Amino acid sequence: MSIETQPRSVSQTEQYEKCGWRFYLQRVERVTPSPAAWSIHGRAFHSAAEAYEKSDRTMSAEEAVVIFSDEYEAETNKALDEESNTDRWLSAGRYSGGEDIERRYALGQKQTAYYVEWAKEKGPVIWKTPDGVPALELYFMVELGGVQVRGYIDQLVTVKDAVRPRDLKTGSMKSKFQLQTYGIAVRELYGVEVNDADWYLAKDGRLSRPVKLDQVSADELGERYAAMDAGVKAGSFPARPGYDCRFCDVAHACSFFSAKS
Ligand code: SF4
């Protein structure tokens, strides 16, 4: 499926809005992205949390940590095979690429064990679809602004009589647009009440405050998807060099890269 006609997603749309050129390099030119331990950390944590929830919370913290560690090691080794110079890995703050790999391994293990303890203690109720499937990494596809939008929702939980989308975060970048999209998708697909959404913040081992989802309509959200879709179809990929360049995984192939911002 070509980039013009494929369904859109939250991450594609946000990436396009922040810097169209990054979207172009990554998804049209298919530039090999620089590896980053933060991405591996996030994926391994998600896998461990999902496995734990799918076990109906019978899995021990140790078993969940093994799932995190195995995936982290396997993905890191694969990325090292492709880029063995860890100075070329992306890393944030004062850590070198190599230090960040080490640090996030230990950090992710701790966060995974803590998630298990937290979930056992707080006991959030995972919502089930009408087919009886626990809403974990739940796939959706809906039309917004005339555009097919798809994605996976980390969790849906039941709070009082409503369903609440929950996104698990290991980093600090939070997206209300993502939660708003989930809310509208769940309402539309399942006809259930969705009033708010939240994030589980692995860094702090707690939930964020709930984000109200009644402040944006499906039409308003649809306008963002429609604008992005029209831009991609028109071949318009404006570069927006700025602060985010330092976290950009295709910066090595970008002539607009701004180190100063
Ligand atoms: S380096 Fe900056 S301008 Fe270039 S693609 Fe990345 S975010 Fe965009």
Residues whose N, C-alpha, C, O or C-beta is under 5 A from the ligand:
A	BS01	SF4	C19 W21 R22 A239 R240 P241 G242 D244 C245 C248 A251 C254 F256 F257
